[in-house]
Each structure stands twice: as C-alpha cells, then as structure tokens.
C-alpha cells in the first residue's frame, strides 16, 4: 500500500517513540497534525519514506510560502513495510512546481510489475486455399470433429435414458390432453341435451356465436355436394338445428361445415 499527497502535517525530525516508522532526516518541527500522521503509521505499519534519505533542504522542502520565506514539508510518501523495502530514493525536484506553491515529490522504486500473459491469437484462415478440393474436405472434417466434441455428450448411456424419458413424458402428455378433450365434449353434449329440453339458452348462444364469425364459413358439405352460397348455407343450418331441437336428430347428419 502507498499513500502519496498533501497531508497538511509537519512531522519534524524528532523520532523519539516513532523509531519504527521514521528516520531522522525530516525537516522542521512537529505539529498536532504531524503527530496524528505518525500515530496512523504506527497503527497501520506504514513508513514515512521522506525521512529515510539524507538530502539538502532544497530537496526536502515540499511547500514554499508565496513570500518565499516560510518553508515546510507537508507532502509525504507513506508505504507499507513490504513496498518500503523496495524504495531506493525519495526527493523533491525544486524546479517543478506546476503553478503551485508545492514542489514535485518523487520516489524511485525497485519494483517489477507483473507482465500480463500474451493474448493467444487464432491462426488466420486463408480463404483462397479453401477453393482447392482437398483443403475444403480437410477443413470440413476438422470443423465436424470440433462440433462433435462440443455438441455430443461423453455419456451416451445418459443421452439414451434422457431420450426415453422425453418420449414417455410426451406420450403421457398426449394421453392427458386426449382424455381432457373427451371429458370436455361429454360435458358439453350433456349440457346441450339438457338445454334442448329446457329454455334453449345454450343452443341460442351457440347459434349467435356462429353468426358473429359467419365470415369464416366458406362452404358446407352435404349429401348433395358442397354449398357455397351464403343464403343456402343459412337455410341448411336453420333446417339442421330445427331437426336437432325437435328431437329428430336420431340419425347422424351428413352436413359438415368447412
């Protein structure tokens, strides 16, 4: 860990009680803020790197007053003890100030950055070579082998079991749908039979719904052939339901709506 910047604190040169975190090459006198910084360093095992290297004052002082008379060190480089052993030097560059009354504080570290693994690039496919029949077949075989490894599971027994389970579930679902349809039709015919003997609301409701979407009826089949004229279709449907309502529907009708 490293902390670098303006801490607005003066540490001074007295290292009594703070021998673990600073050396005697500080500058000036300590103030309250400087004591707080040193206590912070003790609690977190940090080193004040500015104090470990003997320098002339111009390479220590980090801030000059606008009158150039007041001189203080309030900018610091704090490091953890592991990184602190890799710091070879710290110093102030007096000529660099960047339009500020603070001078540039730098450090030299003997530290190797971990290099990132090189990105593995895929070989470029030379499309012009695929025009040759031999290369085309070789490329197709290679792609097929790669796809087999990705798409086909290694456990063939598991795949067979899954297929059998799927087929069984599919047949079971079809059986359930068929049974429910039969139950639904049976309930509907029972209601229709009861209604034909009662107030006939269900029959009239069914007729009304058929009239509302009569545009969908294109033709009806009868024993005499297809009837496509809308007026004839209405007449045929009327006769059919009269027979049904009058109880003459014992025989199956030969009329089919298309």
C-alpha angles and dihedrals in degrees: 000000000000131000115193127173151062106327093171090226135117115218098180126193104287107106097175105140092005101071091126096060107032143033127217097262097095127118137241127344131321122251131192093271090051091054090051090052091052091049088051089053092051093050093049100034094245130156127221097226095189090071098052099071126064111232139160114260095258088061093047105045111090100179133040124189118243088255090054089233104095112070125183143160109229101140116084145178111219119185139176115255094254094055090036090069089059096053108105100179145352126198146153120245103217096196094059116076106134094218091307135109087237120090125221113268116199138176135203115222129191093212130136118214116221110252117231118240112263114256111252109231122210114241112259116251112230100216094191090065091056088070088075111089095225093052091045093056092045091051093048091051091049092051091047092053092050092049092050091055091051102039104034115069118226094232103074093174090058091051092051091050092050091050092052092048090050093051092048092050090048093053090046091052092050091051092051092049091049093049092048091050091051091049091048093051092046091052091047094051091048091053091045091052092048092046093050087061094043134041094322094227094139093050093049090046089052091049091049092051090050090051092050091059098031089125087075093060106092100171144337128226119228135170087265094053137267119333114205102164109103094219091052090047090054091049092049092048090048092053091046095054092043089058090047095049094045091055096249094121097102091120123058114258120240091216118111126179115225 
